[in-house]
Amino acid sequence: MRRAMRWAGAVAAFAAAPLPAQNPTSVIAVLPFENSGSYGQDKENFEALEVGIPAILSGTLSAHPGLRAADPGAVSRALTQQRLGDARRIDAASATAVAKAAGARYVVTGSFADFYGKFRINARVVDAQSGQILKVVSNDDPKLQDRAQLAAILQLVGERIVAAAGLPPYPADAADRRRAVPTEALTEYSRGLLFEGRGEKAKAAQAYERALSAYPEYPDARDGLQRVRGA
């Protein structure tokens, strides 16, 4: 159950950060991503990415004018109700149940693997109305599988999720802003979420500070730092 507990704790932290205000046509829920076998970094980095990737991808999808990420607290409660822990992979049926409980039209779940810097993400896009997997999307281009390109990888996955939902492409400026965040900042932000979810506010603050050192204009890390400092 450790992965489920990490996710629940990080969701509680992420839920405190307001999502972008917009008039969405569809709500989408991003569920935990499974580490399907990663090597080459500190284990804690991979634990952090299990909770960081869904949070970052939620932000990426919320940057699209036709989408809004489902309330993280509602998603966490729905996951608890479904009793989804380490021993059970999130399939289309359980993902659909979570999406409906969280009031989402679409749901995304999947896995990642980092093999000494070669980074792959596979995300399943599920229609919560029909319960069918609309598409499995990935960064399948060998030219976009370097860990150093993590922001661009997540943006590409986000764009393919948007296309699978039948929505128009991202506005160019929104996509460019998300691609600009360096991998170091994304990793430290993920570590901040992990520590914050554990209640280790001092370590979370240090991680968010390192994220901001790597990318001073990173709003998610700035929001995280304000949360743990009580500002």
C-alpha positions as CSV (number, residue, x, y, z in Angstrom):
1,M,0.0,0.0,0.0
2,R,3.0,2.3,0.1
3,R,2.5,3.7,-3.4
4,A,-1.2,4.4,-2.6
5,M,-0.2,6.2,0.6
6,R,2.4,8.3,-1.3
7,W,-0.2,9.2,-3.8
8,A,-2.8,10.1,-1.2
9,G,-0.4,12.3,0.7
10,A,0.8,14.1,-2.4
11,V,-2.8,14.6,-3.6
12,A,-3.6,16.2,-0.4
13,A,-0.8,18.7,-0.9
14,F,-1.5,19.2,-4.6
15,A,-5.2,19.8,-3.8
16,A,-4.2,22.9,-1.9
17,A,-3.0,24.5,-5.1
18,P,-5.7,26.2,-7.2
19,L,-6.1,25.1,-10.8
20,P,-6.2,27.6,-13.6
21,A,-9.6,29.4,-13.9
22,Q,-11.3,28.7,-17.2
23,N,-14.6,27.6,-18.7
24,P,-13.9,24.0,-19.5
25,T,-16.1,21.7,-21.6
26,S,-14.6,18.5,-20.1
27,V,-13.2,17.3,-16.8
28,I,-10.3,14.9,-16.8
29,A,-8.9,12.9,-13.9
30,V,-5.2,11.8,-13.9
31,L,-4.6,8.8,-11.7
32,P,-1.4,7.4,-10.3
33,F,1.3,6.4,-12.7
34,E,3.2,3.1,-12.0
35,N,7.0,2.8,-12.1
36,S,7.2,-0.2,-14.4
37,G,11.0,-0.7,-13.8
38,S,13.4,2.2,-13.6
39,Y,17.2,2.3,-13.1
40,G,19.9,4.9,-13.0
41,Q,18.6,7.4,-10.4
42,D,18.1,7.5,-6.7
43,K,15.1,5.3,-5.7
44,E,13.5,8.3,-4.0
45,N,13.4,10.2,-7.4
46,F,11.3,7.4,-8.9
47,E,9.0,7.4,-5.9
48,A,8.6,11.1,-6.4
49,L,7.8,10.8,-10.1
50,E,5.0,8.4,-9.3
51,V,3.2,11.3,-7.7
52,G,4.9,14.1,-9.6
53,I,4.0,12.9,-13.1
54,P,0.2,12.9,-12.5
55,A,0.4,16.4,-10.9
56,I,2.5,17.8,-13.7
57,L,0.3,16.1,-16.4
58,S,-2.8,17.5,-14.6
59,G,-1.3,21.0,-14.9
60,T,-0.4,20.4,-18.6
61,L,-4.0,19.3,-19.4
62,S,-5.5,22.2,-17.4
63,A,-3.5,24.6,-19.6
64,H,-5.8,23.5,-22.5
65,P,-8.9,25.8,-22.7
66,G,-11.2,22.8,-23.2
67,L,-10.2,20.8,-20.2
68,R,-10.1,21.1,-16.4
69,A,-8.4,18.6,-14.1
70,A,-10.7,16.9,-11.7
71,D,-10.6,17.9,-8.1
72,P,-7.6,16.1,-6.6
73,G,-9.3,15.5,-3.3
74,A,-12.3,13.8,-5.1
75,V,-9.9,11.7,-7.1
76,S,-8.1,10.6,-3.9
77,R,-11.4,9.7,-2.2
78,A,-12.5,7.7,-5.3
79,L,-9.2,5.8,-5.3
80,T,-9.7,4.9,-1.7
81,Q,-13.2,3.7,-2.3
82,Q,-12.0,1.5,-5.1
83,R,-9.3,0.1,-2.7
84,L,-6.6,0.6,-5.4
85,G,-3.2,-0.1,-3.9
86,D,0.1,-1.6,-5.0
87,A,-1.4,-5.1,-5.4
88,R,-3.9,-4.0,-8.0
89,R,-3.2,-2.4,-11.3
90,I,-5.7,0.3,-12.4
91,D,-7.6,-1.2,-15.3
92,A,-10.2,0.5,-17.5
93,A,-13.1,-0.6,-15.3
94,S,-11.6,0.7,-12.1
95,A,-10.4,3.8,-13.8
96,T,-13.9,4.4,-15.1
97,A,-15.4,4.0,-11.6
98,V,-12.9,6.5,-10.2
99,A,-13.7,9.0,-12.9
100,K,-17.4,8.8,-12.4
101,A,-17.0,9.2,-8.6
102,A,-14.8,12.2,-9.2
103,G,-17.2,13.7,-11.8
104,A,-14.8,13.4,-14.7
105,R,-15.6,12.8,-18.4
106,Y,-12.2,11.3,-19.1
107,V,-9.6,9.5,-17.0
108,V,-5.9,9.0,-17.6
109,T,-3.7,6.4,-16.0
110,G,-0.5,4.6,-17.0
111,S,3.1,3.9,-16.3
112,F,6.7,5.2,-16.8
113,A,10.1,3.7,-17.0
114,D,13.5,5.4,-16.8
115,F,16.3,3.1,-18.0
116,Y,19.5,5.0,-17.3
117,G,18.2,8.2,-18.9
118,K,15.9,6.7,-21.6
119,F,12.5,7.8,-20.4
120,R,9.2,6.3,-21.6
121,I,5.6,7.1,-20.6
122,N,2.6,5.1,-21.6
123,A,-0.8,6.7,-20.8
124,R,-4.2,5.1,-21.3
125,V,-7.1,7.5,-22.0
126,V,-10.4,6.1,-20.9
127,D,-13.9,7.4,-21.8
128,A,-15.7,7.4,-18.4
129,Q,-19.1,7.2,-20.2
130,S,-18.5,4.1,-22.2
131,G,-15.7,2.6,-20.1
132,Q,-13.6,2.1,-23.2
133,I,-10.0,2.9,-23.7
134,L,-9.9,5.5,-26.3
135,K,-6.2,5.4,-27.0
136,V,-2.8,4.5,-25.5
137,V,-0.4,7.3,-26.0
138,S,3.3,7.4,-25.6
139,N,6.5,9.3,-26.5
140,D,7.3,6.6,-29.1
141,D,9.6,8.8,-31.1
142,P,13.2,7.7,-30.3
143,K,14.3,11.4,-30.6
144,L,12.1,12.3,-27.6
145,Q,13.1,9.7,-25.1
146,D,15.9,11.4,-23.2
147,R,15.2,12.2,-19.5
148,A,16.6,15.7,-20.2
149,Q,13.5,16.2,-22.4
150,L,11.0,15.3,-19.7
151,A,9.0,18.5,-20.0
152,A,8.7,18.1,-23.8
153,I,7.8,14.4,-23.3
154,L,4.9,15.3,-20.9
155,Q,3.7,18.1,-23.2
156,L,3.6,15.6,-26.1
157,V,1.7,13.1,-24.0
158,G,-0.7,15.8,-23.0
159,E,-1.2,16.8,-26.6
160,R,-1.9,13.2,-27.6
161,I,-4.4,12.9,-24.7
162,V,-6.1,16.1,-25.9
163,A,-6.4,14.6,-29.4
164,A,-7.7,11.3,-28.1
165,A,-10.5,13.3,-26.4
166,G,-11.4,14.9,-29.7
167,L,-10.4,18.4,-28.7
168,P,-8.5,21.0,-30.8
169,P,-4.7,21.5,-30.3
170,Y,-3.2,23.5,-27.5
171,P,-2.7,27.3,-28.0
172,A,1.0,27.6,-29.0
173,D,1.9,29.8,-26.1
174,A,0.5,27.5,-23.5
175,A,2.4,24.5,-25.0
176,D,5.7,26.5,-25.2
177,R,5.5,27.5,-21.5
178,R,5.2,23.9,-20.3
179,R,8.1,22.7,-22.5
180,A,10.4,25.3,-21.0
181,V,10.7,23.7,-17.5
182,P,14.0,21.8,-17.1
183,T,14.0,18.2,-15.9
184,E,15.9,19.1,-12.7
185,A,13.0,21.5,-11.8
186,L,10.4,18.8,-12.5
187,T,12.2,16.2,-10.5
188,E,12.7,18.5,-7.5
189,Y,9.1,19.6,-7.7
190,S,8.1,16.0,-7.6
191,R,10.3,15.4,-4.6
192,G,8.7,18.4,-2.9
193,L,5.2,16.8,-3.4
194,L,6.5,13.5,-2.1
195,F,8.0,15.1,1.1
196,E,4.9,17.3,1.5
197,G,2.6,14.3,1.3
198,R,4.7,12.7,4.1
199,G,4.4,15.7,6.3
200,E,8.1,16.5,6.0
201,K,7.7,20.2,5.3
202,A,11.3,21.2,5.8
203,K,12.5,18.7,3.2
204,A,9.6,19.7,0.9
205,A,10.6,23.4,1.2
206,Q,14.2,22.5,0.3
207,A,13.1,20.5,-2.8
208,Y,10.8,23.3,-3.9
209,E,13.6,25.8,-3.5
210,R,15.9,23.7,-5.6
211,A,13.1,23.5,-8.3
212,L,13.0,27.3,-8.3
213,S,16.7,27.6,-8.4
214,A,16.6,25.4,-11.6
215,Y,13.7,27.4,-13.0
216,P,12.8,30.6,-11.1
217,E,9.6,31.1,-13.1
218,Y,8.1,27.7,-12.1
219,P,4.7,28.6,-10.6
220,D,3.9,25.1,-9.3
221,A,7.1,25.0,-7.3
222,R,6.4,28.5,-6.0
223,D,2.9,27.5,-4.9
224,G,4.3,24.4,-3.2
225,L,6.9,26.5,-1.3
226,Q,4.2,28.9,-0.1
227,R,2.1,26.0,1.1
228,V,4.8,24.4,3.2
229,R,5.9,27.7,4.6
230,G,2.3,28.6,5.5
231,A,2.4,31.8,3.5
